């Protein structure tokens, strides 16, 4: 990578909820510009907690997070939230405005955009996910797959440095899942994808990070990680029945 | 599964009434209802005229008589109350088919029934020609306090979502053989209501999180509806103005 500043740098992040439950025990993770990385791990591994640190919703008890050179601190949350775009799992949580247009405009408007510039930004984001024709519809009149795509547009409209997707393929039918994959691979943005959908991770992300019990236990090329049966099993991960990763053996040998 | 279409009150269309800016319709509907309520109850003919005005408006809006009447069922609880009045109120009585009914009670019942029905019809016509989103932006245009507008906007957005949750819970209960038939089952229903409340509360937290993640700092950028031309205001005023003329005639005839 030519750019020496990592787009996302997580250093020794440890976190405990106010009730004392410690979830993260010193997580290190670095994403270079343009990388697509899958974040894997069983339920309760701390994936969501880690994600909420990336844009300062949660604040680490120890360690720090830096986004394109800017440290996540209470004073620069606005800029951090522009740089880190999180797409939450349930589109009904993500889309809360009366129309697609207003929802996609919500983020950029909070950044101070208005008028033609705002309009252009909204169209650009909706074009990127192929939803421009639905701009004036209320979100609840869209199909689930369409809502998921609009959710992605709502954060693309902020031109983020890092796109963070929480379970992007969940509840999608195969065609919608395929369409979303095409859209995501077409984007020129650093991406961190939290998922249990291992074939999806293999297809979209050259690199995968395995998080369990609040620490990173593996960080390697996705094909290699998925083919390490022992490692996978010890962290409650399993390939779908009958799934033989295409080219896996070639890549891992 | 996908988007609910629970807004059966709204009838999409392109009539003149549909195209009027929402805030002019809101003002017109409110004024009309106030005029109706202020009309003396003895002027029976005035209420017939009001109903005729509404029939005209429904006609212009392309809302079928059947649609309007079907939506009138929301009034039923009030009707039941009104029906009881002639039996409960004392004073002078009049004999109807051998039953002694209170004169004052009958008059009260008529008053409630007539005015409530006209009010419901006004709402049905307004809701039939104005989408829920447009009602919210109309209220915004009318300078309703921001916080209230935001709450309404969220309600419009999430009503379907919560209704779906409720529906799913009902199906899940029924699938395990539950059939609410009597007070013995109220406990389960109450628990379902509690669970729905907690689910909705948690959803509220998740939505808030999603808002914060996109730089929310405390104000929701909702667009108000487009400005209305004087001509549109005049058109919207036609119905309440006609009603006001009727009301003035009613008062002079009673006095």
Interface residues (C-beta under 8 A of the other chain):
Chain A: X52 X55 X57 X78 X81 X82 X84 X85 X86 X88 X90 X92 X93 X94 X96 X97 X98 X99 X102 X105 X106 X107 X109 X110 X111 X138 X139 X140 X141 X142 X143 X144 X147 X154 X155 X158
Chain B: X1 X2 X3 X4 X5 X133 X136 X137 X153 X154 X156 X157 X158 X160 X161 X203 X206 X207 X209 X210 X211 X212 X213 X214 X215 X216 X217 X220 X221 X222 X223
